[in-house]
Amino acid sequence: MVEQDTIKLLRECDAGIKMGVTSIDDVLPHVKSEDFRKLLTDCKQEHEKLRSELEVLLDKYKDDGKDPNPIAKGMSWMKTNVKLGIENTDKTVADLMTDGCNMGVKSLNRYLNQYKAADEVSKDITKRLINLEEELTVNIRKFL
């Protein structure tokens, strides 16, 4: 039970990190403020560091991880392009990123509750990912 919950939690973190990195990559070309660009770039680097830790754990369990849900990924891409097509501003990017982070935090907390038997290392990575997402939403409020 512990191993299965651990693998499932790690997979969800993997999908969340991939979704976060893709989202940042999608909006970066639209960011005008250097401060905002730095916040997003730094956050992306932190996501990638967590992903490296996660891959080691997934390898330990001989698991390939998980890609984001293609429907969710497609809808995110569409929402991003429609909103930025209407209003290509840092405010719009901050709004999109805030929504994405909030969805990520909500999902990750749900998975933490769902996979209670996961080991502490996996729970710690999940909590660090949640904190990273929450921190980004706070740091980009000035661009809303």
N, C-alpha and C positions, 0 to 999 in steps of 0.2 A: 504494500500500500504506500509506504513512504517513497519507494523508488518511482512508482507510477505517478504519484502526485508531483514529485520533484521534476520528472521529465515533462509532464504536462505544463507545469508552471514555467519551466525554462523555455518551452516551445512558445508559450504566449508572450514571454518577454522578448524572445527572438523576433517574433512577428511585429511586436510593438516597436522595437528598435528599428527594424527595417522600414516600417511605415513612417516613423519619425524622421529618419534620414532622408527618405524619398521626399517627404513633405518639405523639408528644409531645402533640398536641392531644387524642388519645383518653384519655390518662391524667391530664392536668392537672386536670380537675375532681375527681379522686379524691385529689390530693395535699393532705396536711394541714400539713406543715411548710413554713414560709415559705422557709427555706434551700433545701429541696429544690425548691420551686416556682421559685425564682430560678435555680438551676442548670439546670433544664429550659428555662425561658424564655430564658435567655442562650444555651443551646445551640441552641435553635430559631432565634434571631436570627442566630447564626453560620451555620447551615445556609442561611438565606434569603440572607445575603450571598454565600455560595458559589454559590447558585443564580443570583443576579444576574450574577456573573462568567461562569458557565456559559452562561447564555442569550446573552450577547454572542458567545461562541465558537460556539455552535450556530447563531446567526443568520449568522455569517460563513460557515458551511458550508451555509447554507440548509436547516437541519434543525430539526424541531419538538421534538426530544428524545424522551423515552420515559416512559410511565407505569409504575408498579410492576405486576408481574404480578398480575392480579385474584385469582387463587387464593391467592397468598402474602398479599395484602392482606386478603382475606376470612378466611383462617386466623388471621392476626395479630389481627384485630378480634375473632374468636370466642374465641381464647385469652385475650385481654385481658379480655373481658367475663365469661367463665366464672371465671377466677381472681379477678377483683375481686368477682364475685358471691359467691364463697365466703369470701374474706377481703379486705375493702376497707381495706387498710393501706398506709402508705408502703413497708413492707417488700415487699409484693407488687408495687407499682409499680416499685421499684428492681430487683426480680428480673426483671420483664418487660422493663424498659429495658436491663438488662445483657444478657439473652438477645438482644434485638433488635440492640444495638450489636455484640455478638460475631458475629452472623450477617452484619451489614453489613461489618465489618472483613474477615471471611473472604471474602466475595464480592468486595469491592473489590480485595483482594490477588490473588485469582484472575484478575480482569479485567486488572489491571496485568501479570500474567505472560502472559496470553493475547494482549493487544494491545501487544506489545513495540515495535512500530513507531510507536506513537502519539507525537505531538510532546511536547516537554518541558513545555509549558504545561499540557496536559491531564493529564500524569502528575503535575505539581505539584498541581493541583486535587484529583486523586484522593488523593494522599498527605495533603493538608491535611484532606480529609474523613475519611480513616482516623484521623488524629491527633485530630480532633474527637470521633469516636466512642470512641476509646480513652481520651481524657481524661475523657469523661463517665462511663465505667464506673469509672474510678478515683475520681472525685469523689463518686459516689453509693454507694460501698461502705459508708459509715457508716450508710446507711439500710437495708442488707440485714438 
